[in-house]
Amino acid sequence: MSIDVAIRQSLRDDARRFELDIAFETAARRVVVFGPSGAGKSLTLRAMAGLGRPDAGHVRVDGHVLYDAAAHIDVPARDRGVAYVFQDYALFPHLTVAQNIGFALRGGWLNPRRRERDPRVVQMLALFELAGVADSHPSRISGGQRQRVALARALVAEPRLLLLDEPFAALDPALRGRMRMELLALQQRLDLQLLVITHDAADVEALQGHTVEIRDGRVVR
Amino acid sequence: MASLWVPLALTLKVALWATAINLVLGVAVAFALSRWRSHAREVVDSILTLPLVLPPTVLGYYLLVVLGRRGVLGGWLDRLGIELVFTWQGAVIASTLVAFPLVQKAARAAFEAVDPQLEGAARVLGLREAAVFFRVSLPLAARGITAGALLAFARAMGEFGATLMIAGNLPGRTQTLSVAIYAAVQAGDDHAATVMVLVVSATCVAALLLAGWLAPDHTRRSRP
């Protein structure tokens, strides 16, 4: 059980040039990548999920090679078994809460039907206390509920790694503390392999994980 | 009123075909353009917008040059037994061409308004590219596409210049309402012209009203 990441990527546009050169390896079940905005955290996360392609390096999770530039391996995002909770959750606005959660369970060209209830969706609705809003659209539920939907949607396919991008930044401060505790409890209960990126030192403290601090595209600690 | 129903049925048939073809063609081109990262993109977009600004007679002339019996494609089509000049199918081609930019532009704007993060989320959740298109991009763009399609339908209903050039004015075969109106006025039959003008106007207003009513705003719809 481990995460082994080494990626190099250079980005340039008219205004600036950014060099990402990150490497870390850990067997911890909770990993926190900490650093100011613009340090390259999201770029790292996208590379791990398969949404961005680094120039060089590798990404290995539990011994599975997801990306290896030298060996020309680049597993597509859909086959990585990695789940991603986006900063603003990226819930599908045209689908209900239950359809969002069941999204990954249905292959093919059609979305889950409104009234369809896969047992795993029912289980997630119960686990995250979302049964009451199962038929609501994401625009009609609270911020805390939206985050739980995003977590449920990510976990339903039983990923080998759960990535979270600034999971508490979109919440108001009162809710933030509670959701940190919820995430910690969930991780312990399901023994999830978790990687969180954050700019908030309070997240680092609350999650008590292996911490990788990055700044200007480099690991500093 | 046989003189009304025949051109009306033909007009509806031509406009519906043109709209259906544009829904496939316009949406496909719009999606490709919205994802294409190249400087050539705006050049292609400008060329595809030409039918909106060129006089329909010019478009009709181009169609004759390309599809006519001695045209670039015409000879080849002729050998396959496909005749487009002076047929209702020719009128469909004319209407499709004239209305194409309306669907393409609306669809492209709608696809570009879809949050790329939602498509990324769908990929991470295990979807192939085609599934991402049908389950995320297309439903989120449906409102804009529907509005564009109804505009295209209204435009195809009223198509005159290009249709006259390629399909002509054969009553019962290629005489659509707008061509029949012109013929009626030329013949001094003001009553028939008035009736047909009102029918075309009412259909176009209905199509525009439908554009607003048919397209649900997915981001706001919810159940209490």
Interface residues (C-beta under 8 A of the other chain):
Chain A: A49 G50 L51 P76 A77 R78 D79 R80 V82 A83 Y84 F86 D88 A90 F92 P93 H94 T96 F103 A104 G107 G108 W109 L110 N111 D135 S136 H137 S139 R140 R153 A157
Chain B: D115 Q117 L118 G120 A121 A122 R123 V124 L125 G126 L127 R128 A130 A131 F134 R135 V136 P139 L140 H218 T219 R220 R221 S222 R223 P224
